[in-house]
């Protein structure tokens, strides 16, 4: 079966503002490399056939902006939200000039990470300056501020190689934070306004949980990567062991991502190599199959992104590779390509549609 037929079976089209349909062209990949000092973009392929890499461009991050932390595609697919230590910016395909998001109401600002909602209409940021207060800011896709929140005082446990990280997730206008807990395990909190339009969100009392390694939106749910598998969160915030996803087994996973391609909602997970240099399997689940499929095995995997036309990009510290989820999930042929090697301390990636594409309305 040709890829074009597979694409037609999964309606991989954009509905433009005029109501007409356009076949999705190949996306451009945007990466954060050099430990957050450089943005790099390239066009690795079109939607139907692999093509030589083109438009390989690097853009330095100005020192005044701090270090680039995360990069996330905004709803129309033509701009990204770039989270830097000093604030968030919206950037177009050229990447060189950013439009700042509204600064949060608290100061100073020392952003550490950010998380995008499944709809790409909300971005949650986390700030902590030198062990001071931990604070959240939630943004709309146009860069305006929805609310800010002050987290309860944090008593960090002794740092070890296996201490669970701070992780964020956002669903609608509700933010979720998981962080390591003194005595072991994690604790999780929800932040939401009491009354619509409030500028400050109320944070729930932290709930003790088993170790949470990562969080990701999946449809209407938030999924937690745990030592016992992937579990959906309850409405109150804590993981629900009864919802452990059998497709990934009851084993440890350290990273989890989600993506929508055509009519499919994919869930992707990876167990860390823990710095031991032992490659671990990256698995993709289509939400239907009994078991998640193994794409490849990696050491030091940094980020994963899936384009609208079904290509999965995997970024390690030094390499970028691509995999075809349409053929991979249907035929077991992932059509693996090694796109780049020799990268320096790569951190994160996402995708952009070519500028000629009519934005999604």
Buried (B, 14 or more C-beta within 10 A) or exposed (E): EEBEEBBEEBEBBBEBEEEEEEBBBBBBBBBBBBEBBBBBBBBBBBBBEBEEBEEEBEBEBEEEBBBBBBBBBBBBBBBBBBBBBBBBBBBBBEBEEBEEBBEBEBEEBBBBBBBBBBEBBBBBBBBBBEEEEBBBBBBBBEBEBBBBBBBBEBEEBEEEEEBBEBBBBBBEBBBBBBBBBEEEBBBBBBBBBEEEEEEEBEBBEBBEBBBBBBBBBBBEBBBBBBBBBBBBBBEEBBBBEEBBBEBBBBEBBBBBBBBBBBEBBBBBBBBBBEEEEEEBBBBBBBEEEEEBBEBBEBBBBBBBBBBBBBBBBBBBBBBBBBBBBBBBBBEEEBBBBEBBEEBEBBBBBBBBBBEEBBBBE
